[in-house]
C-alpha cells in the first residue's frame, strides 16, 4: 500500500486497536518474549512483586492512570512510551555522536476469554546524521550498536490476533507480527530494557525479517518441552504494510525446540535450538540463506542470569556467519537490571575475528521511568582493520505514560 492508502491503513489499524494483552507473557503461551508488547505492558520483570524508588509519573497525573486502570479491568491495556538513546564514540573514522528517539503506542484488548488483539504503532526518528543503530558501522565495526534506534519513521509493528488453548497447551498468532518477539529469545534480549548491541539481542546470525504479515504457533510437548514455529514475510516493510507475501512467496520460516523446567519461567530458565530459512528474493536482491542457533540461560536465585548463545548461518544476508556470546544478567530488588556480555563473531567474505563487550546498568526509578548508561568495546573492527578498537558510551532513557 502506498501513499494515501498507507495512511488509511494506519488509521484503520488505530481504530480497530482502540476498540480493546493478556497481563503477562505467560498468558500468551510462549509467544510474547521480553521485547514484546506483553512484556512492555508490565511494570517489572515478572520475577517478584516490583518495588520502585518513586511513583512517577502516576503521582503527577493520578486521574489519567486511574482511567487506564479502569480500562484494564475491562480487558483493554495500553501504554504510550518514549525512548531516547545517545551514544558517543572514540573512533577515528565516521561520526562520533549519534542520537535517536522512539515514540510508541501499544496495547492489547482481551476480546474473548482465550482470544486477544495486540497492536503497536511506532515513530522512530534520529536527531543526528547517523542513528545509533548504525554508529558502529559508520565507525568501521561490523556491529549494530543501537538496535531499533534508527530513522525508519512511522511503523506498524504489531496488529495480530492471539488465540490460546483453554489450558495453555498451545498458542496461535496471525497478522502483523514481529518474529523477534519470540524467536531465539532469553531474559536479556530486549533492546528497550537490556542490552543495546545486536550481538546480545536476537542472534545476529539470523536474518530476521522486519515486522510484517505472518503466522506463529507455539505448543507444549509434555511437561517441560515446547516447540515454536513461524512463517513470515521475508520482504516485510512496516512503513507500508501490505498483503503481498503469499503472492510473492518470499518467506522466512523458523522452528524452535526448547526445554524449560516451568512454563511460567520460559524466558528465564530455558534451553533451545532454533532452525531458520529465508527464501531468495524474487527480485534477486537477496540470496537464499539459512542457519541454526543455540541458546541457554538460567536464572539463579531470581537474581543472576548466566547465558550462552551461539549461531551459524549460510548466506550473506545475516550480520554474522558465526557468532558466540556469553554473559551474565542481574536483577536487583528495586527492579533494576544490569548485564555484561562478550561476543566473538566472523562474517562472510571478511578476514579476522571481531570481539564485542557490552556492559549496562538500568536504574528503574519508577514504573514509568528507566535510565540506562552503557559501555560497548569493539576489538579489531572488521570493516576498518586500521582501527584496533572502538569504545562507545551510551545513555538510554524510557518514559512510560
HELIX and SHEET records of a PDB file:
HELIX    1   1 UNK A    3  UNK A   18  1                                  16    
HELIX    2   2 UNK A   25  UNK A   28  5                                   4    
HELIX    3   3 UNK A   37  UNK A   40  1                                   4    
HELIX    4   4 UNK A   62  UNK A   73  1                                  12    
HELIX    5   5 UNK A  132  UNK A  134  5                                   3    
HELIX    6   6 UNK A  135  UNK A  138  1                                   4    
HELIX    7   7 UNK A  179  UNK A  181  5                                   3    
HELIX    8   8 UNK A  198  UNK A  200  5                                   3    
HELIX    9   9 UNK A  245  UNK A  248  1                                   4    
HELIX   10  10 UNK A  263  UNK A  265  5                                   3    
SHEET    1   A17 UNK A  76  UNK A  89  0                                        
SHEET    2   A17 UNK A  97  UNK A 109 -1                                        
SHEET    3   A17 UNK A 115  UNK A 126 -1                                        
SHEET    4   A17 UNK A 153  UNK A 164 -1                                        
SHEET    5   A17 UNK A 170  UNK A 177 -1                                        
SHEET    6   A17 UNK A 212  UNK A 221 -1                                        
SHEET    7   A17 UNK A 225  UNK A 233 -1                                        
SHEET    8   A17 UNK A 251  UNK A 259 -1                                        
SHEET    9   A17 UNK A 269  UNK A 278 -1                                        
SHEET   10   A17 UNK A 289  UNK A 300 -1                                        
SHEET   11   A17 UNK A 304  UNK A 314 -1                                        
SHEET   12   A17 UNK A 322  UNK A 331 -1                                        
SHEET   13   A17 UNK A 337  UNK A 346 -1                                        
SHEET   14   A17 UNK A 354  UNK A 366 -1                                        
SHEET   15   A17 UNK A 369  UNK A 379 -1                                        
SHEET   16   A17 UNK A 389  UNK A 400 -1                                        
SHEET   17   A17 UNK A  76  UNK A  89 -1                                        
END                                                                             
